[in-house]
Amino acid sequence: MVDVDKIEFRSDVTVEIVRSSAHDSDVLFAARVSTKGEQSLEDVEGDAERSKGLINYLVRARHGSPFEHNSMTFYVQAPIFVFRELLRHRIASYNEESGRYRELRPVFYVPGTDRMLVQEGKPGHYNFVDGTAEQHKLVEEETKRVCEEAYASYQRMLEAGIAREVARIVLPLTIYSSLYVTVNARSLMNFLSLRTKREDSAFPSYPQREIEMVAEKMEAEWAKLMPVTYAAFNKNGRVAP
Ligand SMILES: Cc1cc2nc3c(=O)[nH]c(=O)nc-3n(C[C@H](O)[C@H](O)[C@H](O)COP(=O)(O)OP(=O)(O)OC[C@H]3O[C@@H](n4cnc5c(N)ncnc54)[C@H](O)[C@@H]3O)c2cc1C
């Protein structure tokens, strides 16, 4: 029997930057080899503050490849329905925990009270409005009930000697998983342009709130590493170069 007290419900996501080699100056040498050849080596430790104009021009003109000479690795914990969306971003490298090789932990996502519940508008342009207290209660109760029942089934099958890869089929998409994802700034800008909702974007996107929570945390880390590029991205309508 599953001890329901051992089941954890969370309403957040974890995003930690575990490795990075990402500086605004990385953009400079990559861009300047075009006109300076070997002299671009002088830009390897260049002062990006003094070259703000160049970085802004590259973003605005969508000269994207100079933004690829850097790397950021994030550790992410999020529900599997978020990973289904995250893994669509192909210009990235991923490694995820396995439901075949380890017993999945009883950690499930349940929307927090600040999660808007009711959808209005048309596909591709939804607006969300807060639900009533009854709707929030219903979502929480139903999610918790299903997760507890599903995890109990999973445990019963494991105890009966069924393989993890078979027993896991009863688990809901709201169960948490964990992965590492490595991206460069160009790819991250594409991800942020699509997975954050910003009305001031040149091309506003309407992502699911839970992947936006992941995106917002990645954005905060990247902004610290490459502030000049980050400012240029925002200034130019959050379009990936
Ligand atoms: C709001 C929203 C709703 C969505 N709804 C759906 C949906 O209903 N169904 C669905 O299936 N998907 C949906 N998606 C996923 C979407 O179609 C993309 O798969 C996802 O956003 C990844 O974007 P990407 O291809 O630009 O990223 P990446 O895969 O990281 O690619 C980055 C860039 O590389 C280039 N590139 C990569 N691979 C190729 C290739 N094979 N050929 C040519 N160029 C390539 C493209 O320029 C691309 O923009 C949705 C996404 C968003 C943001």
The ligand as a Gaussian input file, in Angstrom:
#p B3LYP/6-31G(d) Opt

LIG

0 1
 C        2.281000      28.377000     -28.502000
 C        2.752000      27.122000     -29.170000
 C        1.848000      26.176000     -29.599000
 C        2.265000      24.996000     -30.212000
 N        1.351000      24.068000     -30.615000
 C        1.750000      22.933000     -31.214000
 C        0.825000      21.951000     -31.652000
 O       -0.372000      22.111000     -31.497000
 N        1.291000      20.810000     -32.222000
 C        2.630000      20.605000     -32.437000
 O        3.016000      19.569000     -32.981000
 N        3.552000      21.529000     -32.038000
 C        3.149000      22.659000     -31.428000
 N        4.080000      23.582000     -31.017000
 C        5.506000      23.273000     -31.171000
 C        6.139000      24.049000     -32.353000
 O        5.548000      23.705000     -33.576000
 C        7.655000      23.767000     -32.396000
 O        7.862000      22.389000     -32.621000
 C        8.369000      24.142000     -31.131000
 O        7.954000      25.409000     -30.684000
 C        9.875000      24.136000     -31.348000
 O       10.211000      25.294000     -32.099000
 P       11.378000      25.286000     -33.169000
 O       11.170000      24.242000     -34.205000
 O       11.520000      26.703000     -33.648000
 O       12.639000      24.943000     -32.222000
 P       13.916000      24.072000     -32.553000
 O       13.541000      22.676000     -32.862000
 O       14.884000      24.296000     -31.420000
 O       14.488000      24.703000     -33.890000
 C       15.092000      26.002000     -33.888000
 C       15.117000      26.513000     -35.312000
 O       15.955000      25.671000     -36.098000
 C       15.394000      25.518000     -37.397000
 N       15.084000      24.093000     -37.605000
 C       15.154000      23.106000     -36.683000
 N       14.829000      21.913000     -37.217000
 C       14.528000      22.164000     -38.520000
 C       14.108000      21.358000     -39.601000
 N       13.877000      20.053000     -39.489000
 N       13.884000      21.940000     -40.784000
 C       14.089000      23.254000     -40.974000
 N       14.481000      24.101000     -39.976000
 C       14.708000      23.553000     -38.768000
 C       14.155000      26.379000     -37.451000
 O       14.512000      27.665000     -37.926000
 C       13.752000      26.481000     -36.015000
 O       12.981000      27.642000     -35.692000
 C        3.663000      24.766000     -30.401000
 C        4.580000      25.729000     -29.965000
 C        4.141000      26.892000     -29.357000
 C        5.163000      27.902000     -28.894000

